[in-house]
Amino acid sequence: MSDAIRGTAHGDSPVPLSVLDLVTVGSGRTASEALATSVEISRLAERRGYHRHWVAEHHSMPGVASSSPAVILAHLAAHTRRIRLGSGGVMLPNHAPLVIAEQFGTLEAFAPGRVDLGLGRAPGTDGATAAALRRTQTLGEGADDFPQQLAELTRFLDDDFPEGHRYSRIHAVPGPVQGPKGRPPIWLLGSSGFSARLAGALGLPFAFAHHFSAQNTLPALDLYRDSFRPSEVLDAPYALIGVSALAHDDPKEARRQVLTGALSMLRLRTGRPGLIPTPEEAEAYAFSAAEEDFVSGWLSNVVHGTADEVRTGLDDLRRRTGADELMITANAHGGDVRLRSYELIADAYGLPDAGVPAE
């Protein structure tokens, strides 16, 4: 399965480049438009040699339309042929493991050999929403049980509960019980050390959320590599990092565009989530001194500027972290800006243009 995990670099890029998509909804736009943009991004990414296109699970956030990764991935699978598609990630504590096994077994049947199952242990939302999703009275329930949930999910995917187990006669379908053998590779996602250590101990690939937890990137990657034990799926560590990056023909406009994402994050962190503001809204916003500090800190970890400047920033980040793969997320108000950014970054790395993929 390691061949399904390890990507292939193209052009002048020293590592594979991939896409992380939050299916963002801008002010004045609709969820339908955001989802249509995701299809365009996936087709562009496939055409230009990006390795994966992942979508993230978030809930109760007006500016994000990716609450149902499996549904979105099924739609993307129908519009692409080669690019790997996956979750970045599914928040396992929100779901029964059997449900996830069946959803991703279905995706694997739709797109054999090109589906990734990325898993997180956070809820992807606030505590009250997490309780509504899980129908429990304990807001924190789930995260501490992640290793057990992961083990159960893996057994459903492999159809190998031991004889006498209460689930031994239950089969996740589509799945191995129907043949042939084979399932999506599991990735663990994280923004701290817990999943890094677990991924290492289990010999699984690890994806770290550098784009919103940059201060923890190096410690988590070190912990993952130090904890790594070879497994049936990997003989050596494989670490991917999510990076917020936006390229534009005009560096001043790049700065103007990424400010929209910074303001959106500020509002989210202060309990005021909403649609992604326009550049004009972001420019007109009266930031307090404390808010200015937050935005400055946030933007210091967003690689932005011309295509060449973005490539320089991404290359520097890869050298500092030793990441095996970079997964780029472009946070801006307009879909056209994000599409252009992925095209410019592909150009900067000399990724080949394979032409327009067939439907």
N, C-alpha and C positions, 0 to 999 in steps of 0.2 A: 504493500500500500504506500510505501514511501515515495514512489514515482507520482502518485496522485497528490502528495503533499508538497514535495519540492518543486518549485517553479523553475522555468527557464527564462533567463534574461535575454532581451532582444536589443538590437541596435548597439548603442554605446553604453547602455546601462549596466553597471556591475552586478546588479541584483534584479529580480523580477519586480515589476511595478504593477500594482493592483488598485482597485477603486473601492472605497467605503461610501455607501450612499445612505443618507438619513431621510431621503425623500422629503426634503424641506418644502414648506409651503410659504411663499412670500405674501406680504401684504398686498391685497388686490388680486391675488391669484386663488385658484381652487385646488383641492386635493386631486381632482381629475387631471389638472394640468401638471401637478407635481409628479404624479404617477406616469404620465405620458413622457415627461422629461427623463424619468428613470429608464424607460425603454430606450430613449435616444442615447443616454449615457452608456447603457449596456452594449448597444450596437456599435457605438463609436469605440468603446473600450475593446471590443472584440476585433474590430477592423484595424485598430492601431497597435495591437499586440500586448495590451494589458493582460495580466494573467488571470485575475479573479475580479468578480463584481459581487460584493457582499452588501446586504442590507441589515440594518440594526433594528432591534425591537425596543420601542418606546411607547409609553401610554400617557394619555391625558395631557398631551402637549400640542397646542394648536398649530405650532410651526413645524410639526413632524407628522408625516402620513404613513409611517412604517410600523404600525402597531401589529401587523400580521405578516411577518417575514415569509412564511411558507406560501401564502397566497400570492404575494408579490413575486417570489422566485418562480412559481409555476408560470406566471405571465411572462416573465423575462425568458424562461426556458423556451417558450413558444416563439420568441422573436430572435433567438440566437442559436448558434450551432456548435461553437467551439469553446467559448470562454467558460471558465469555472464559475459557478454560481453558489452563493452560500449565505449563511447567517453570521452577522458580525455584531451581536449574536442573538441567539434565542436565550432568553432568561429562564433557565430551567426551573427555578423555584416557583415560577408562575404556572407551571403546567405539570400534568401527570406524565411521567416518562413514556408510558405506552402511547399517549397522544403524539408526542414528538417523534417516536419511532415510526408511527404510521404516517405522519405527515412527510417525514423525510424519506421514508421508503417509497412513498408516492412520487416525490420529486426525483428520486433515483430512477424510478421506472420511466418518468417523463424524459429525463436527460441522463442516461446511463453513463457513469464514469466521470461526470463533471459537477457533482454536487458536494459541497462542504457543509459540515454541521458544526458551527462555532457556538460554544455554550458559555454563558455567563452565570454568576451566582447572585448578582444584584437584581432588583426587581425591574430596573429600567423606568422607574417612576417614584412617586412619593409613597409613604407607608400606607395611607388610607386607600389609595388606588390599588396598591399591592394586595391589601386585604380584600378589596372588592373582586380582584381577579381570582384570588385563591379561595374565596368564600370561607376564610378563617377569621377567628376573633383575635388571633395573636399577630400583631403587625410585623414582628421580626421573624416569624416562623418561616423556615425554608432555607435560608442561606447557610446555616450551620449544618443542615442535612445534605448539603450539596454532594459530598463524596458518595453517600449512600444512593442519592438520586442518580448520580452519574453511573454508578455500578449497575443499577437497575436498568437504566436506559441502554447501556451497552449490551446487557444480556438480552433485552428485547430486540435490539438491532441484529445481534448474532444468533438469536433463537436458541440459546443454550442454557436456560435455567436447568439446574440439576434435577434429576428425578426426585420426587417428593416435595419439591418447592411448591408453594401455593400458586405460583404462576407458571409451573412447568407445562401446563396444557394450554396456555395462552400463546397465540402467535400474532406478532405484529405483521399486518398485511397492508400493502405489498411487503414482502420480506423473504428471507431465506427458505421458509417453509414451502414456498412456491417455486424456488429455484430460479436462476442459478444463485450461488453464493456471491456475496459482495454487498457492500453498504457504503454510505458516505463516510469519509474519514472524519473523526472527531477532533476538534480543536478546542483548547481551553482559552478563554479570554480573561483579561484582568486589568486592573488599574492599581494593584498593590501586590503584596508578596504571596497571598494565600494561593491563588490559582497558579502562580509561577512555580511554587514549590510542588503543588499537586501535579501539574503538567510534567515537571521534571521526573518526579517519582514514578509516574505512570508511563513515561517515555512517549508523551504526546506532543504535537506541535503546539506552540504558545503564541498568542497574539496579544500584544500589550497596547493599551490605549494612551500612547504618548500625547495625542492631541488634546487630552484634558487632564493628564496626570504626569506632566513632563518631569516633575521633580522626583518621581518614583521610577523612571524608566531604567536607569542604569542599575540601581539596587535590585529591581525585579528581574532584569535580564541576567544579572550575575547569580541571583538565587536560582533561577531556572537552570542555568548551565551547570551550576555546582550540584544541583539536586538530580540532574538527569541520569536516568538509567535506561540503557538500550531496551527496546521492546520489539514486538513483531512488526510494528509500523514504522519505527525510526531507529536507526543505529547511532545517530548523533543528534544533538539538539537542532531544532529549526525554529527560529524566532522571527516573527513578523511584527512590525510596529505600525500603528495607525498614526498618520501625520496630516495635520491640517495645512493645506498648501493651495495657493491660488496664483496663477500666472495671468498677466494681461499685457497687451502691447504697450500700454502706458503705465509706468510704475506708480504714478500718482493715482491713477484710476484703480489700480490693484489695491492700494491702501484704502481708498474710499469704499471699495466693495467689501473688503474683509471687516471693515468697521461695522457693517450690518450684522455679521455673525457675532462679533464681540458684544454689541448691544443686546442681541437676542439672548446670549448666554448670561449677561448681567441681569436681565429681567428674570430669567429662569432661576438664577441663584438667589434672587431676592423675592421670590414668590410671586412674580408677575409674568408668567409665561404668556406668550402670544405668537402671532404670525411673525415671520422674519421681516424686519422693517426694510423699507426702501433705503437706498443710499441718501436720499434727500432727508428722510426722517432721521437717520443716524447723524447726519451732519447738523441738523437743527436741534438735536437733543442737548439739553443743558446738564452736563455731567457735573456732579459734585466732586470735590477733591478725592474722596474715597472711591467714587466710581471711576474717576480718571486713573487712579492707581490700579484698580481691578482691570480695566480695559488695557492699560499699558502692559501689565503682566500677562494678560491673555494673548495679546498680539505678539508678544516677544517669542511665543512658541508657534506662531503661524508663519510659515514660509511664504512670502509673497513678493511680487515685483515682476520684472520681465521674465521671460522663459529662461534665459540664461542665469538670471539671479536666483530663480527658484531651483534650477538644477544645482547650482553651487551650494545652496542651502541644504538641499536633500542629500547631496553627496557628502557634505560635512557631517550631517546627522548620521548617515550610514556609517561613516568612519568612526565616529564617537561611540556608537552603540554596537557596532558589529552585526547589525540586523541582517538577516538573510533575505528579507523581502520588505518593501515599503508599500503600504496601503494608503493611498492618498484620498482624503476627503476634502471637497471644495465647498466651503460654506459661504454662500452669498445669496442675495435676494433672487436674482433672475436665473432661470435655467440656461439661457443663452450664454451668460457669463461663465457658468460652470462648465458647459460643453466646450466653450472656447479655451478654457484653462486646460482641460484634459488634452485637447488637441495641441496646444502650445507646448505642454510638458512632453508629450510624445515627440514633437518635432525637436525639442532641445536634446533629447536622448537618441535621436535618429531612429526611432521605432518605425519599422516599415509600414506602409499603408497598403493593406491587403484589398482595398476596394470595398465597395458596398456589399455587405453580406446579404445573402438571400433570406427572404422571410421563411 
